[in-house]
Amino acid sequence: MKDFFNSTLWNTVVIFIMGIISIITQEIVTFIMLGFLIIILTNIYDKLDDISKIMKKSEE
């Protein structure tokens, strides 16, 4: 399941839904800011996951 939430398909679905909601509510700037936030959080998660894998390898 973790791989699904990091997949390109999932990101596309989330961005598409956010885009529709932003058009309906006329909040395009909020859509752009949330997009940047999702990108930043995904990058942080990926780096923390890499660090976790490295630490597990060093323990073994």
PDBQT receptor file of N, H, CA, C and O in Angstrom, charges set to zero:
ATOM      1  N   MET A   1       0.826  -1.199   0.000  1.00  0.00    +0.000 N 
ATOM      2  CA  MET A   1       0.000   0.000   0.000  1.00  0.00    +0.000 C 
ATOM      3  C   MET A   1       0.869   1.262   0.000  1.00  0.00    +0.000 C 
ATOM      4  O   MET A   1       0.493   2.280  -0.580  1.00  0.00    +0.000 OA
ATOM      5  N   LYS A   2       2.037   1.187   0.657  1.00  0.00    +0.000 N 
ATOM      6  H   LYS A   2       2.343   0.360   1.128  1.00  0.00    +0.000 HD
ATOM      7  CA  LYS A   2       2.925   2.345   0.702  1.00  0.00    +0.000 C 
ATOM      8  C   LYS A   2       3.362   2.757  -0.702  1.00  0.00    +0.000 C 
ATOM      9  O   LYS A   2       3.441   3.946  -1.011  1.00  0.00    +0.000 OA
ATOM     10  N   ASP A   3       3.645   1.772  -1.543  1.00  0.00    +0.000 N 
ATOM     11  H   ASP A   3       3.581   0.806  -1.292  1.00  0.00    +0.000 HD
ATOM     12  CA  ASP A   3       4.060   2.076  -2.913  1.00  0.00    +0.000 C 
ATOM     13  C   ASP A   3       2.942   2.734  -3.714  1.00  0.00    +0.000 C 
ATOM     14  O   ASP A   3       3.208   3.542  -4.603  1.00  0.00    +0.000 OA
ATOM     15  N   PHE A   4       1.688   2.391  -3.404  1.00  0.00    +0.000 N 
ATOM     16  H   PHE A   4       1.472   1.734  -2.681  1.00  0.00    +0.000 HD
ATOM     17  CA  PHE A   4       0.563   3.006  -4.118  1.00  0.00    +0.000 C 
ATOM     18  C   PHE A   4       0.492   4.497  -3.831  1.00  0.00    +0.000 C 
ATOM     19  O   PHE A   4       0.288   5.293  -4.747  1.00  0.00    +0.000 OA
ATOM     20  N   PHE A   5       0.659   4.885  -2.567  1.00  0.00    +0.000 N 
ATOM     21  H   PHE A   5       0.825   4.238  -1.823  1.00  0.00    +0.000 HD
ATOM     22  CA  PHE A   5       0.544   6.292  -2.215  1.00  0.00    +0.000 C 
ATOM     23  C   PHE A   5       1.729   7.114  -2.706  1.00  0.00    +0.000 C 
ATOM     24  O   PHE A   5       1.653   8.342  -2.733  1.00  0.00    +0.000 OA
ATOM     25  N   ASN A   6       2.813   6.465  -3.093  1.00  0.00    +0.000 N 
ATOM     26  H   ASN A   6       2.875   5.467  -3.071  1.00  0.00    +0.000 HD
ATOM     27  CA  ASN A   6       3.954   7.174  -3.672  1.00  0.00    +0.000 C 
ATOM     28  C   ASN A   6       3.963   7.102  -5.188  1.00  0.00    +0.000 C 
ATOM     29  O   ASN A   6       4.882   7.617  -5.825  1.00  0.00    +0.000 OA
ATOM     30  N   SER A   7       2.963   6.477  -5.770  1.00  0.00    +0.000 N 
ATOM     31  H   SER A   7       2.217   6.059  -5.252  1.00  0.00    +0.000 HD
ATOM     32  CA  SER A   7       2.961   6.278  -7.216  1.00  0.00    +0.000 C 
ATOM     33  C   SER A   7       2.520   7.540  -7.958  1.00  0.00    +0.000 C 
ATOM     34  O   SER A   7       1.874   8.424  -7.397  1.00  0.00    +0.000 OA
ATOM     35  N   THR A   8       2.885   7.590  -9.210  1.00  0.00    +0.000 N 
ATOM     36  H   THR A   8       3.410   6.871  -9.666  1.00  0.00    +0.000 HD
ATOM     37  CA  THR A   8       2.507   8.713 -10.062  1.00  0.00    +0.000 C 
ATOM     38  C   THR A   8       1.002   8.747 -10.284  1.00  0.00    +0.000 C 
ATOM     39  O   THR A   8       0.411   9.824 -10.366  1.00  0.00    +0.000 OA
ATOM     40  N   LEU A   9       0.379   7.580 -10.381  1.00  0.00    +0.000 N 
ATOM     41  H   LEU A   9       0.859   6.706 -10.314  1.00  0.00    +0.000 HD
ATOM     42  CA  LEU A   9      -1.070   7.518 -10.575  1.00  0.00    +0.000 C 
ATOM     43  C   LEU A   9      -1.803   8.175  -9.412  1.00  0.00    +0.000 C 
ATOM     44  O   LEU A   9      -2.722   8.966  -9.624  1.00  0.00    +0.000 OA
ATOM     45  N   TRP A  10      -1.405   7.857  -8.199  1.00  0.00    +0.000 N 
ATOM     46  H   TRP A  10      -0.658   7.215  -8.027  1.00  0.00    +0.000 HD
ATOM     47  CA  TRP A  10      -2.052   8.434  -7.012  1.00  0.00    +0.000 C 
ATOM     48  C   TRP A  10      -1.878   9.948  -7.008  1.00  0.00    +0.000 C 
ATOM     49  O   TRP A  10      -2.833  10.683  -6.758  1.00  0.00    +0.000 OA
ATOM     50  N   ASN A  11      -0.653  10.424  -7.287  1.00  0.00    +0.000 N 
ATOM     51  H   ASN A  11       0.124   9.827  -7.491  1.00  0.00    +0.000 HD
ATOM     52  CA  ASN A  11      -0.410  11.869  -7.314  1.00  0.00    +0.000 C 
ATOM     53  C   ASN A  11      -1.262  12.551  -8.375  1.00  0.00    +0.000 C 
ATOM     54  O   ASN A  11      -1.771  13.649  -8.148  1.00  0.00    +0.000 OA
ATOM     55  N   THR A  12      -1.422  11.917  -9.524  1.00  0.00    +0.000 N 
ATOM     56  H   THR A  12      -1.009  11.026  -9.709  1.00  0.00    +0.000 HD
ATOM     57  CA  THR A  12      -2.240  12.480 -10.595  1.00  0.00    +0.000 C 
ATOM     58  C   THR A  12      -3.697  12.573 -10.176  1.00  0.00    +0.000 C 
ATOM     59  O   THR A  12      -4.354  13.579 -10.443  1.00  0.00    +0.000 OA
ATOM     60  N   VAL A  13      -4.207  11.541  -9.528  1.00  0.00    +0.000 N 
ATOM     61  H   VAL A  13      -3.673  10.723  -9.311  1.00  0.00    +0.000 HD
ATOM     62  CA  VAL A  13      -5.603  11.543  -9.073  1.00  0.00    +0.000 C 
ATOM     63  C   VAL A  13      -5.825  12.651  -8.051  1.00  0.00    +0.000 C 
ATOM     64  O   VAL A  13      -6.809  13.386  -8.133  1.00  0.00    +0.000 OA
ATOM     65  N   VAL A  14      -4.914  12.773  -7.092  1.00  0.00    +0.000 N 
ATOM     66  H   VAL A  14      -4.115  12.177  -7.026  1.00  0.00    +0.000 HD
ATOM     67  CA  VAL A  14      -5.057  13.805  -6.057  1.00  0.00    +0.000 C 
ATOM     68  C   VAL A  14      -5.010  15.197  -6.676  1.00  0.00    +0.000 C 
ATOM     69  O   VAL A  14      -5.828  16.051  -6.335  1.00  0.00    +0.000 OA
ATOM     70  N   ILE A  15      -4.074  15.435  -7.571  1.00  0.00    +0.000 N 
ATOM     71  H   ILE A  15      -3.409  14.741  -7.849  1.00  0.00    +0.000 HD
ATOM     72  CA  ILE A  15      -3.959  16.750  -8.202  1.00  0.00    +0.000 C 
ATOM     73  C   ILE A  15      -5.186  17.051  -9.063  1.00  0.00    +0.000 C 
ATOM     74  O   ILE A  15      -5.653  18.190  -9.095  1.00  0.00    +0.000 OA
ATOM     75  N   PHE A  16      -5.707  16.050  -9.754  1.00  0.00    +0.000 N 
ATOM     76  H   PHE A  16      -5.327  15.126  -9.728  1.00  0.00    +0.000 HD
ATOM     77  CA  PHE A  16      -6.907  16.240 -10.569  1.00  0.00    +0.000 C 
ATOM     78  C   PHE A  16      -8.098  16.632  -9.694  1.00  0.00    +0.000 C 
ATOM     79  O   PHE A  16      -8.831  17.563 -10.027  1.00  0.00    +0.000 OA
ATOM     80  N   ILE A  17      -8.292  15.932  -8.587  1.00  0.00    +0.000 N 
ATOM     81  H   ILE A  17      -7.696  15.176  -8.316  1.00  0.00    +0.000 HD
ATOM     82  CA  ILE A  17      -9.405  16.246  -7.677  1.00  0.00    +0.000 C 
ATOM     83  C   ILE A  17      -9.224  17.641  -7.086  1.00  0.00    +0.000 C 
ATOM     84  O   ILE A  17     -10.180  18.413  -7.009  1.00  0.00    +0.000 OA
ATOM     85  N   MET A  18      -7.998  17.967  -6.668  1.00  0.00    +0.000 N 
ATOM     86  H   MET A  18      -7.222  17.340  -6.731  1.00  0.00    +0.000 HD
ATOM     87  CA  MET A  18      -7.747  19.306  -6.132  1.00  0.00    +0.000 C 
ATOM     88  C   MET A  18      -8.001  20.372  -7.191  1.00  0.00    +0.000 C 
ATOM     89  O   MET A  18      -8.514  21.446  -6.876  1.00  0.00    +0.000 OA
ATOM     90  N   GLY A  19      -7.649  20.089  -8.433  1.00  0.00    +0.000 N 
ATOM     91  H   GLY A  19      -7.232  19.217  -8.689  1.00  0.00    +0.000 HD
ATOM     92  CA  GLY A  19      -7.882  21.043  -9.518  1.00  0.00    +0.000 C 
ATOM     93  C   GLY A  19      -9.353  21.304  -9.749  1.00  0.00    +0.000 C 
ATOM     94  O   GLY A  19      -9.762  22.450  -9.934  1.00  0.00    +0.000 OA
ATOM     95  N   ILE A  20     -10.157  20.245  -9.740  1.00  0.00    +0.000 N 
ATOM     96  H   ILE A  20      -9.825  19.314  -9.590  1.00  0.00    +0.000 HD
ATOM     97  CA  ILE A  20     -11.608  20.404  -9.919  1.00  0.00    +0.000 C 
ATOM     98  C   ILE A  20     -12.195  21.229  -8.783  1.00  0.00    +0.000 C 
ATOM     99  O   ILE A  20     -12.990  22.140  -9.012  1.00  0.00    +0.000 OA
ATOM    100  N   ILE A  21     -11.798  20.904  -7.557  1.00  0.00    +0.000 N 
ATOM    101  H   ILE A  21     -11.152  20.163  -7.371  1.00  0.00    +0.000 HD
ATOM    102  CA  ILE A  21     -12.316  21.646  -6.401  1.00  0.00    +0.000 C 
ATOM    103  C   ILE A  21     -11.887  23.107  -6.470  1.00  0.00    +0.000 C 
ATOM    104  O   ILE A  21     -12.673  23.998  -6.146  1.00  0.00    +0.000 OA
ATOM    105  N   SER A  22     -10.645  23.364  -6.891  1.00  0.00    +0.000 N 
ATOM    106  H   SER A  22     -10.006  22.641  -7.155  1.00  0.00    +0.000 HD
ATOM    107  CA  SER A  22     -10.175  24.753  -6.948  1.00  0.00    +0.000 C 
ATOM    108  C   SER A  22     -10.892  25.550  -8.028  1.00  0.00    +0.000 C 
ATOM    109  O   SER A  22     -11.133  26.745  -7.858  1.00  0.00    +0.000 OA
ATOM    110  N   ILE A  23     -11.235  24.904  -9.133  1.00  0.00    +0.000 N 
ATOM    111  H   ILE A  23     -11.040  23.933  -9.271  1.00  0.00    +0.000 HD
ATOM    112  CA  ILE A  23     -11.982  25.608 -10.185  1.00  0.00    +0.000 C 
ATOM    113  C   ILE A  23     -13.389  25.928  -9.705  1.00  0.00    +0.000 C 
ATOM    114  O   ILE A  23     -13.896  27.022  -9.949  1.00  0.00    +0.000 OA
ATOM    115  N   ILE A  24     -14.022  24.976  -9.021  1.00  0.00    +0.000 N 
ATOM    116  H   ILE A  24     -13.609  24.087  -8.822  1.00  0.00    +0.000 HD
ATOM    117  CA  ILE A  24     -15.382  25.195  -8.522  1.00  0.00    +0.000 C 
ATOM    118  C   ILE A  24     -15.404  26.318  -7.490  1.00  0.00    +0.000 C 
ATOM    119  O   ILE A  24     -16.292  27.169  -7.512  1.00  0.00    +0.000 OA
ATOM    120  N   THR A  25     -14.417  26.319  -6.580  1.00  0.00    +0.000 N 
ATOM    121  H   THR A  25     -13.695  25.627  -6.562  1.00  0.00    +0.000 HD
ATOM    122  CA  THR A  25     -14.394  27.326  -5.517  1.00  0.00    +0.000 C 
ATOM    123  C   THR A  25     -13.634  28.589  -5.912  1.00  0.00    +0.000 C 
ATOM    124  O   THR A  25     -13.561  29.535  -5.129  1.00  0.00    +0.000 OA
ATOM    125  N   GLN A  26     -13.071  28.614  -7.115  1.00  0.00    +0.000 N 
ATOM    126  H   GLN A  26     -13.131  27.845  -7.751  1.00  0.00    +0.000 HD
ATOM    127  CA  GLN A  26     -12.304  29.751  -7.632  1.00  0.00    +0.000 C 
ATOM    128  C   GLN A  26     -11.116  30.094  -6.732  1.00  0.00    +0.000 C 
ATOM    129  O   GLN A  26     -10.849  31.264  -6.460  1.00  0.00    +0.000 OA
ATOM    130  N   GLU A  27     -10.412  29.067  -6.277  1.00  0.00    +0.000 N 
ATOM    131  H   GLU A  27     -10.628  28.116  -6.498  1.00  0.00    +0.000 HD
ATOM    132  CA  GLU A  27      -9.232  29.233  -5.428  1.00  0.00    +0.000 C 
ATOM    133  C   GLU A  27      -8.009  28.648  -6.129  1.00  0.00    +0.000 C 
ATOM    134  O   GLU A  27      -7.429  27.672  -5.653  1.00  0.00    +0.000 OA
ATOM    135  N   ILE A  28      -7.621  29.227  -7.237  1.00  0.00    +0.000 N 
ATOM    136  H   ILE A  28      -8.092  30.020  -7.624  1.00  0.00    +0.000 HD
ATOM    137  CA  ILE A  28      -6.511  28.712  -8.034  1.00  0.00    +0.000 C 
ATOM    138  C   ILE A  28      -5.183  28.863  -7.284  1.00  0.00    +0.000 C 
ATOM    139  O   ILE A  28      -4.337  27.971  -7.341  1.00  0.00    +0.000 OA
ATOM    140  N   VAL A  29      -4.997  29.985  -6.583  1.00  0.00    +0.000 N 
ATOM    141  H   VAL A  29      -5.684  30.710  -6.536  1.00  0.00    +0.000 HD
ATOM    142  CA  VAL A  29      -3.750  30.207  -5.844  1.00  0.00    +0.000 C 
ATOM    143  C   VAL A  29      -3.590  29.157  -4.751  1.00  0.00    +0.000 C 
ATOM    144  O   VAL A  29      -2.491  28.650  -4.531  1.00  0.00    +0.000 OA
ATOM    145  N   THR A  30      -4.678  28.832  -4.072  1.00  0.00    +0.000 N 
ATOM    146  H   THR A  30      -5.571  29.244  -4.251  1.00  0.00    +0.000 HD
ATOM    147  CA  THR A  30      -4.639  27.798  -3.042  1.00  0.00    +0.000 C 
ATOM    148  C   THR A  30      -4.263  26.459  -3.654  1.00  0.00    +0.000 C 
ATOM    149  O   THR A  30      -3.500  25.701  -3.056  1.00  0.00    +0.000 OA
ATOM    150  N   PHE A  31      -4.780  26.159  -4.823  1.00  0.00    +0.000 N 
ATOM    151  H   PHE A  31      -5.400  26.775  -5.308  1.00  0.00    +0.000 HD
ATOM    152  CA  PHE A  31      -4.440  24.920  -5.523  1.00  0.00    +0.000 C 
ATOM    153  C   PHE A  31      -2.941  24.849  -5.797  1.00  0.00    +0.000 C 
ATOM    154  O   PHE A  31      -2.318  23.809  -5.587  1.00  0.00    +0.000 OA
ATOM    155  N   ILE A  32      -2.370  25.941  -6.259  1.00  0.00    +0.000 N 
ATOM    156  H   ILE A  32      -2.876  26.786  -6.430  1.00  0.00    +0.000 HD
ATOM    157  CA  ILE A  32      -0.936  25.965  -6.552  1.00  0.00    +0.000 C 
ATOM    158  C   ILE A  32      -0.129  25.789  -5.270  1.00  0.00    +0.000 C 
ATOM    159  O   ILE A  32       0.845  25.037  -5.249  1.00  0.00    +0.000 OA
ATOM    160  N   MET A  33      -0.530  26.480  -4.199  1.00  0.00    +0.000 N 
ATOM    161  H   MET A  33      -1.321  27.090  -4.216  1.00  0.00    +0.000 HD
ATOM    162  CA  MET A  33       0.183  26.357  -2.929  1.00  0.00    +0.000 C 
ATOM    163  C   MET A  33       0.084  24.940  -2.376  1.00  0.00    +0.000 C 
ATOM    164  O   MET A  33       1.073  24.411  -1.867  1.00  0.00    +0.000 OA
ATOM    165  N   LEU A  34      -1.077  24.321  -2.464  1.00  0.00    +0.000 N 
ATOM    166  H   LEU A  34      -1.880  24.750  -2.876  1.00  0.00    +0.000 HD
ATOM    167  CA  LEU A  34      -1.222  22.948  -1.996  1.00  0.00    +0.000 C 
ATOM    168  C   LEU A  34      -0.403  21.987  -2.848  1.00  0.00    +0.000 C 
ATOM    169  O   LEU A  34       0.134  21.005  -2.335  1.00  0.00    +0.000 OA
ATOM    170  N   GLY A  35      -0.305  22.259  -4.119  1.00  0.00    +0.000 N 
ATOM    171  H   GLY A  35      -0.741  23.057  -4.536  1.00  0.00    +0.000 HD
ATOM    172  CA  GLY A  35       0.536  21.437  -4.987  1.00  0.00    +0.000 C 
ATOM    173  C   GLY A  35       1.993  21.482  -4.559  1.00  0.00    +0.000 C 
ATOM    174  O   GLY A  35       2.658  20.448  -4.481  1.00  0.00    +0.000 OA
ATOM    175  N   PHE A  36       2.492  22.693  -4.279  1.00  0.00    +0.000 N 
ATOM    176  H   PHE A  36       1.952  23.533  -4.342  1.00  0.00    +0.000 HD
ATOM    177  CA  PHE A  36       3.863  22.817  -3.790  1.00  0.00    +0.000 C 
ATOM    178  C   PHE A  36       4.036  22.097  -2.459  1.00  0.00    +0.000 C 
ATOM    179  O   PHE A  36       5.053  21.442  -2.232  1.00  0.00    +0.000 OA
ATOM    180  N   LEU A  37       3.057  22.215  -1.592  1.00  0.00    +0.000 N 
ATOM    181  H   LEU A  37       2.230  22.747  -1.777  1.00  0.00    +0.000 HD
ATOM    182  CA  LEU A  37       3.121  21.560  -0.283  1.00  0.00    +0.000 C 
ATOM    183  C   LEU A  37       3.175  20.045  -0.431  1.00  0.00    +0.000 C 
ATOM    184  O   LEU A  37       3.939  19.383   0.272  1.00  0.00    +0.000 OA
ATOM    185  N   ILE A  38       2.383  19.495  -1.324  1.00  0.00    +0.000 N 
ATOM    186  H   ILE A  38       1.762  20.033  -1.895  1.00  0.00    +0.000 HD
ATOM    187  CA  ILE A  38       2.395  18.047  -1.547  1.00  0.00    +0.000 C 
ATOM    188  C   ILE A  38       3.756  17.604  -2.085  1.00  0.00    +0.000 C 
ATOM    189  O   ILE A  38       4.279  16.570  -1.669  1.00  0.00    +0.000 OA
ATOM    190  N   ILE A  39       4.324  18.371  -2.995  1.00  0.00    +0.000 N 
ATOM    191  H   ILE A  39       3.899  19.211  -3.333  1.00  0.00    +0.000 HD
ATOM    192  CA  ILE A  39       5.645  18.027  -3.534  1.00  0.00    +0.000 C 
ATOM    193  C   ILE A  39       6.699  18.049  -2.431  1.00  0.00    +0.000 C 
ATOM    194  O   ILE A  39       7.526  17.142  -2.343  1.00  0.00    +0.000 OA
ATOM    195  N   ILE A  40       6.669  19.071  -1.598  1.00  0.00    +0.000 N 
ATOM    196  H   ILE A  40       5.997  19.808  -1.670  1.00  0.00    +0.000 HD
ATOM    197  CA  ILE A  40       7.641  19.188  -0.514  1.00  0.00    +0.000 C 
ATOM    198  C   ILE A  40       7.493  18.042   0.475  1.00  0.00    +0.000 C 
ATOM    199  O   ILE A  40       8.491  17.440   0.873  1.00  0.00    +0.000 OA
ATOM    200  N   LEU A  41       6.267  17.731   0.878  1.00  0.00    +0.000 N 
ATOM    201  H   LEU A  41       5.457  18.220   0.555  1.00  0.00    +0.000 HD
ATOM    202  CA  LEU A  41       6.053  16.648   1.836  1.00  0.00    +0.000 C 
ATOM    203  C   LEU A  41       6.444  15.296   1.259  1.00  0.00    +0.000 C 
ATOM    204  O   LEU A  41       6.959  14.442   1.982  1.00  0.00    +0.000 OA
ATOM    205  N   THR A  42       6.210  15.091  -0.017  1.00  0.00    +0.000 N 
ATOM    206  H   THR A  42       5.792  15.785  -0.604  1.00  0.00    +0.000 HD
ATOM    207  CA  THR A  42       6.617  13.842  -0.657  1.00  0.00    +0.000 C 
ATOM    208  C   THR A  42       8.133  13.714  -0.668  1.00  0.00    +0.000 C 
ATOM    209  O   THR A  42       8.668  12.633  -0.421  1.00  0.00    +0.000 OA
ATOM    210  N   ASN A  43       8.828  14.810  -0.953  1.00  0.00    +0.000 N 
ATOM    211  H   ASN A  43       8.393  15.688  -1.154  1.00  0.00    +0.000 HD
ATOM    212  CA  ASN A  43      10.291  14.776  -0.941  1.00  0.00    +0.000 C 
ATOM    213  C   ASN A  43      10.832  14.495   0.455  1.00  0.00    +0.000 C 
ATOM    214  O   ASN A  43      11.781  13.726   0.607  1.00  0.00    +0.000 OA
ATOM    215  N   ILE A  44      10.240  15.106   1.471  1.00  0.00    +0.000 N 
ATOM    216  H   ILE A  44       9.468  15.730   1.347  1.00  0.00    +0.000 HD
ATOM    217  CA  ILE A  44      10.664  14.860   2.850  1.00  0.00    +0.000 C 
ATOM    218  C   ILE A  44      10.442  13.402   3.215  1.00  0.00    +0.000 C 
ATOM    219  O   ILE A  44      11.307  12.774   3.825  1.00  0.00    +0.000 OA
ATOM    220  N   TYR A  45       9.289  12.860   2.845  1.00  0.00    +0.000 N 
ATOM    221  H   TYR A  45       8.586  13.370   2.350  1.00  0.00    +0.000 HD
ATOM    222  CA  TYR A  45       8.995  11.459   3.142  1.00  0.00    +0.000 C 
ATOM    223  C   TYR A  45       9.995  10.527   2.461  1.00  0.00    +0.000 C 
ATOM    224  O   TYR A  45      10.472   9.571   3.072  1.00  0.00    +0.000 OA
ATOM    225  N   ASP A  46      10.309  10.803   1.208  1.00  0.00    +0.000 N 
ATOM    226  H   ASP A  46       9.921  11.580   0.711  1.00  0.00    +0.000 HD
ATOM    227  CA  ASP A  46      11.267   9.965   0.479  1.00  0.00    +0.000 C 
ATOM    228  C   ASP A  46      12.641   9.994   1.141  1.00  0.00    +0.000 C 
ATOM    229  O   ASP A  46      13.286   8.953   1.266  1.00  0.00    +0.000 OA
ATOM    230  N   LYS A  47      13.096  11.168   1.566  1.00  0.00    +0.000 N 
ATOM    231  H   LYS A  47      12.572  12.014   1.465  1.00  0.00    +0.000 HD
ATOM    232  CA  LYS A  47      14.404  11.275   2.219  1.00  0.00    +0.000 C 
ATOM    233  C   LYS A  47      14.404  10.533   3.552  1.00  0.00    +0.000 C 
ATOM    234  O   LYS A  47      15.366   9.833   3.868  1.00  0.00    +0.000 OA
ATOM    235  N   LEU A  48      13.341  10.678   4.336  1.00  0.00    +0.000 N 
ATOM    236  H   LEU A  48      12.560  11.247   4.080  1.00  0.00    +0.000 HD
ATOM    237  CA  LEU A  48      13.262   9.965   5.613  1.00  0.00    +0.000 C 
ATOM    238  C   LEU A  48      13.209   8.459   5.404  1.00  0.00    +0.000 C 
ATOM    239  O   LEU A  48      13.769   7.701   6.195  1.00  0.00    +0.000 OA
ATOM    240  N   ASP A  49      12.544   8.025   4.352  1.00  0.00    +0.000 N 
ATOM    241  H   ASP A  49      12.089   8.641   3.709  1.00  0.00    +0.000 HD
ATOM    242  CA  ASP A  49      12.486   6.597   4.037  1.00  0.00    +0.000 C 
ATOM    243  C   ASP A  49      13.868   6.082   3.646  1.00  0.00    +0.000 C 
ATOM    244  O   ASP A  49      14.255   4.983   4.044  1.00  0.00    +0.000 OA
ATOM    245  N   ASP A  50      14.612   6.866   2.870  1.00  0.00    +0.000 N 
ATOM    246  H   ASP A  50      14.298   7.758   2.547  1.00  0.00    +0.000 HD
ATOM    247  CA  ASP A  50      15.976   6.478   2.501  1.00  0.00    +0.000 C 
ATOM    248  C   ASP A  50      16.871   6.374   3.736  1.00  0.00    +0.000 C 
ATOM    249  O   ASP A  50      17.652   5.430   3.860  1.00  0.00    +0.000 OA
ATOM    250  N   ILE A  51      16.758   7.337   4.645  1.00  0.00    +0.000 N 
ATOM    251  H   ILE A  51      16.124   8.104   4.544  1.00  0.00    +0.000 HD
ATOM    252  CA  ILE A  51      17.549   7.312   5.873  1.00  0.00    +0.000 C 
ATOM    253  C   ILE A  51      17.193   6.087   6.706  1.00  0.00    +0.000 C 
ATOM    254  O   ILE A  51      18.074   5.436   7.267  1.00  0.00    +0.000 OA
ATOM    255  N   SER A  52      15.916   5.778   6.787  1.00  0.00    +0.000 N 
ATOM    256  H   SER A  52      15.200   6.307   6.331  1.00  0.00    +0.000 HD
ATOM    257  CA  SER A  52      15.471   4.605   7.545  1.00  0.00    +0.000 C 
ATOM    258  C   SER A  52      16.049   3.319   6.960  1.00  0.00    +0.000 C 
ATOM    259  O   SER A  52      16.488   2.443   7.706  1.00  0.00    +0.000 OA
ATOM    260  N   LYS A  53      16.054   3.198   5.646  1.00  0.00    +0.000 N 
ATOM    261  H   LYS A  53      15.698   3.909   5.040  1.00  0.00    +0.000 HD
ATOM    262  CA  LYS A  53      16.618   2.004   5.003  1.00  0.00    +0.000 C 
ATOM    263  C   LYS A  53      18.113   1.888   5.267  1.00  0.00    +0.000 C 
ATOM    264  O   LYS A  53      18.615   0.791   5.512  1.00  0.00    +0.000 OA
ATOM    265  N   ILE A  54      18.825   3.003   5.221  1.00  0.00    +0.000 N 
ATOM    266  H   ILE A  54      18.417   3.895   5.022  1.00  0.00    +0.000 HD
ATOM    267  CA  ILE A  54      20.264   2.995   5.483  1.00  0.00    +0.000 C 
ATOM    268  C   ILE A  54      20.535   2.585   6.926  1.00  0.00    +0.000 C 
ATOM    269  O   ILE A  54      21.458   1.814   7.189  1.00  0.00    +0.000 OA
ATOM    270  N   MET A  55      19.741   3.093   7.859  1.00  0.00    +0.000 N 
ATOM    271  H   MET A  55      18.991   3.719   7.645  1.00  0.00    +0.000 HD
ATOM    272  CA  MET A  55      19.938   2.749   9.267  1.00  0.00    +0.000 C 
ATOM    273  C   MET A  55      19.646   1.275   9.523  1.00  0.00    +0.000 C 
ATOM    274  O   MET A  55      20.333   0.642  10.325  1.00  0.00    +0.000 OA
ATOM    275  N   LYS A  56      18.644   0.723   8.859  1.00  0.00    +0.000 N 
ATOM    276  H   LYS A  56      18.085   1.238   8.207  1.00  0.00    +0.000 HD
ATOM    277  CA  LYS A  56      18.334  -0.696   9.020  1.00  0.00    +0.000 C 
ATOM    278  C   LYS A  56      19.462  -1.563   8.487  1.00  0.00    +0.000 C 
ATOM    279  O   LYS A  56      19.789  -2.591   9.081  1.00  0.00    +0.000 OA
ATOM    280  N   LYS A  57      20.064  -1.154   7.365  1.00  0.00    +0.000 N 
ATOM    281  H   LYS A  57      19.799  -0.319   6.883  1.00  0.00    +0.000 HD
ATOM    282  CA  LYS A  57      21.181  -1.914   6.797  1.00  0.00    +0.000 C 
ATOM    283  C   LYS A  57      22.394  -1.872   7.716  1.00  0.00    +0.000 C 
ATOM    284  O   LYS A  57      23.103  -2.870   7.853  1.00  0.00    +0.000 OA
ATOM    285  N   SER A  58      22.639  -0.730   8.346  1.00  0.00    +0.000 N 
ATOM    286  H   SER A  58      22.064   0.081   8.235  1.00  0.00    +0.000 HD
ATOM    287  CA  SER A  58      23.807  -0.605   9.219  1.00  0.00    +0.000 C 
ATOM    288  C   SER A  58      23.625  -1.386  10.519  1.00  0.00    +0.000 C 
ATOM    289  O   SER A  58      24.613  -1.781  11.136  1.00  0.00    +0.000 OA
ATOM    290  N   GLU A  59      22.386  -1.615  10.945  1.00  0.00    +0.000 N 
ATOM    291  H   GLU A  59      21.583  -1.293  10.443  1.00  0.00    +0.000 HD
ATOM    292  CA  GLU A  59      22.127  -2.393  12.155  1.00  0.00    +0.000 C 
ATOM    293  C   GLU A  59      22.367  -3.876  11.928  1.00  0.00    +0.000 C 
ATOM    294  O   GLU A  59      22.699  -4.602  12.865  1.00  0.00    +0.000 OA
ATOM    295  N   GLU A  60      22.204  -4.328  10.704  1.00  0.00    +0.000 N 
ATOM    296  H   GLU A  60      21.935  -3.739   9.942  1.00  0.00    +0.000 HD
ATOM    297  CA  GLU A  60      22.328  -5.762  10.416  1.00  0.00    +0.000 C 
ATOM    298  C   GLU A  60      23.742  -6.219  10.307  1.00  0.00    +0.000 C 
ATOM    299  O   GLU A  60      23.993  -7.400  10.068  1.00  0.00    +0.000 OA
TER     300      GLU A  60
